[in-house]
């Protein structure tokens, strides 16, 4: 039986590695290729045949939506399953992609189970699920977790620190005054450079942005029953521009610690590392850093 081939398209190496390792562990016989943007993917699709395309939306040179539109115009790619793996889950974006011919969506951040469910569903519709599952026994969930850890850290786990250091050559913006030892009241949030929304696989959490660089953000979130996990994939939403467009920054949690030095700390401090290579997003972060603080705050649910 012929092997199933999958093309993974994303400008972030972290996302590409995470997707490929997940698929390789669950479908040992799968053939995987990747591309850093739609333009590179287009060149591969003109030379090789793929049974499934997993593609990001926001990428330099050619976006996922542009690649999808091109694919549906090509006779050989009109029916190829195309799954958008993206943080763009807004209704207007979903409708736009459906009109362009998308097969399905996987929202960022995603769990291995969510990704695998969508892949199996698409392959079943295409009549190729049996071929995809025929490569041999899948590894256990612990294997998936270990591969995800390796993809994030290169095989070396980082030690959690209570106050992560700034990257060399990219100083973090920090508040002029140190925050109080504890919040003023049950609903009071510590002062910061702005507000945002942190999207995790288990749900969304409003956050306070304490510091920001081109590589990472230092965030505060309220302690809850479900604690964020180190190396967990996430998306940070920030409002930008005069039209209040939302910048979606993909990344992972590099460190998690208590904000206050006491066992019942109401706030957690998260070190969120960016993985995007998109020039527009990097430019936005640069301008935000240059201004010293966010002039507009993202209000979850608004």
N, C-alpha and C positions, 0 to 999 in steps of 0.2 A: 504494500500500500504506500502511495506517495506521501512524503512528508508535507506538513502544512507550514507555510512561510508567512511571517508577520513582520511588518514594517512599523517601527516605533519612531515617531517624529516629535521632538521637543528640543527647545534651545537650552534647557537645563540638563547637564550631564547627570546630576543627581536623580532627576525624574526618569530619564532614559534607563539608567542602571537599575532603579527600583522596579520599573515595569518589566524589564527584560529578566531580571532575577526571579521575580514572581512567576512569570510565565515558564521560564526554564525549569523551575522546581516542580511546578504542577504538571507541565506538559513536557517531559524530558526529550521527546523527539522533535519538538518544534524548531524550525529554522528562523533565526532572528537577525534582522538588519536594523540599523538606525540611521537617522539623519538629524542634523542640527536645526533645520528649518524647512519650510515648504519648497524652496528652490532646490535644495539638495535632494529632497524626497522626490521631486518631480523628475530629476535626472535618473534616479534609481528606478522609478516606475516605468521609465521609457526603455530601460535595459532589461529589467527582470519582472517576473510575474509574482505577485503577492496575493495571498488568500485573505488577508486582513490588514487594515491600516488603523493604527492607534495614534492619534494626532492631537497635539496641543493647539490652542486657538491663537494666542498672542505670541508671535515669533518675528524676528527681523527678516527682511528681504521678501518673504512670502508667508502670509498668515495661514492658519489652518483652514479658515473659511475660503480663502482664495485657492488653496490646494484642493479642497473638497469640490468647489465649483469647477475647477479644471478637470478633475477626475470624472465628474458626471458628464462632461462634454466629450470625453474620450470613449470610443466604442468599447475598447477592451477593459475599461475600468468602471463602466456605468453601474454594474451590479456588485462590484467588490465591496464587501462590508467595510464601512468607515465609521469608527467610533471616535468621537471627540472627547479627549481627556483634558478637562479644562476647569478653571475657576469661574468661568463665565456661565453662571447658572440663571441669569436674569431671564424673565419671560421673553423679552424682545430678542435676546440672543438665541434662545432656544428656537423660537419661531423662525428666525433668520436661517439658522442651520438646517431646520426641517425643510424649509423651502428649497435649500440648496441640495438636499438629498442625503443628509446625514442618516446613518443607521441607528445610532444610539449615543448616549452621553455617559461619561463617568466624571463625577464632580471631584475637583480637588478641594481639600485633601480626601484621599480614598484609602480604604483598607484593602488588603489582599483579597478578601472575600468578595468585596464589591466589584473589584476589577475582574476577578475570575468569573463571577456570575454573568457580567455583561459579555465577556468574551465567549463563554459557552453558549449563551443565548444567540449571539450573532453567528457563531459557527453552526449551530443547530439549524438556524434559518437557511444558511447557505448549503446545508447538507454535508458539512465537513467535520462535524463534531466527533464522529467515530474515528476519522483519520487523525484528528488532533489528540484524542485520548489514547491512541494506540502506541505511543512511544515508550510505554513502560510504566511501572508504578510511580506514583507521585510521592514526593517527600512529605514528611510531617509538617505541621504548622510551625514547630520549633525550628525546622530548617529554613522556613520562609523568614522567620524573625532574624535568624543569624545572618542570612544573606542580605536582608535589609540593613542590618547593622554594618556589615562589611561594605555595602554600597555607600553608606554615609560617611564612614570613618576610615576607609581603606584598610580595615581589619584591626584598627587600634581604637578602642573605646576611650573617650575623653573623660577626665575626672571632673565631677561637678564642683563648681566653685560658687561661693556665696555672692561674689562680685566679679563677673567675667571681665577680663581685661580687654581694652580696645585693640583692634587690629593695628599693626604697625603702619604708620603713614596715613592712617584714617581715623583721627581722633573722634571720639563720641561727643556729641553735643550733650551737655548735662545741665540741669537746673542751676541757677545762680545760687540758690539757698538750699541747704540740706532739708529734706522732709522731716516732719515731726516724727517722734518715736512711735506714735500710733495715730490712726485716723481720728478725726475730731468726733465722729459719731458713727453709728452703724451704717449709715448710707453715704458717708463722706469718703471721697476717693483722694488718695495722695496727689499732691501737685505734680504736674508733668509738662511735657512739651506738646501734648495733644492727646486726642483719644482716637481709638480705632476699634475694629472688631477682629478678633482672632477666630478663624474658622478651623476647628479640629474635626476629626472623623466622628467623634462622639457628640458634637454640637458646637454652637457658637458661644463666644464669651466676649463681652465688652472688655476693653483693656485701656490702660493708661500708658502712653509712650514716655518713658523716662529718659531715654537717650537713643541717638540714631547715628549710624554711619552708613557708608556705601555697602558695607558687608553684613551689618547686623542691626538689630533693634533690641533695646532693653525694655521689657514690658512688665506691667503689673496687672494681675488679674485676681479677683476675689477667690479665696479658698472655697472649694465646693466638695461635694461627696465624690465627684469624679475628678481625680487629679491628672493634669497633663503629664505625659510620659516623655522622658528624654529620648531624642531621636525620632519623635513622632512628627510626621509630615503635617504641615499646616499652611493656611493662607491668611495673610494680614491684609485687611481692607482699609484703605485710607482715601478720604475724599480729596479730590484735587481739581484745580482749574476753576474758572469762572462759571462753568456749566455744572459744577458739582459732580463731575465724573468720578468714578471710584477706581483707584489704582489697586490692583490685586497683586500682592507680592507673595510669591511662592517660596517656601523654605521649610526648615525643620527646627525643632526645639533642641538647642545645643546644651542647655543647662537649666535646671529648675531648682529653686531654693526658697526658703522663707524670707519675706521682706523684712520682718522684724525678728529680732533675736529673742524669741520666746516660743514655747511649744504651740500656743493657740493663735499664732499669727493669722490675722484676717486676710492678709495679702500674700500672694506668691510672686516671686520675681523670675521672669523667664528671659533667657537669652535666645533670641530668634535669629537664625542665620538665613540670609537670602540665598537663593539658588538661581534666580532669573538672570539671563544674559541679554534681555531685551533693552536696547539703547534708550527707548522712551521711558521705561521705568527707572533706569539708572539716572537719567536726566532729571526726572521728577524728584528723586531722592536728593540729588545734588542741590537742586533749587530749594528744597525743604531745609536742608542743612544750612545753606547760605542765609536763609531768612532767620535761622536761629530757632524758629518755632512754627508750628502749623497755624495758619491764620483761620482755617476752617476745620471743624472737627466732624468726623464721621459719627453719625448717631444711629446705632443699630436699630433696625425696624422702621426708620423714617422713610 
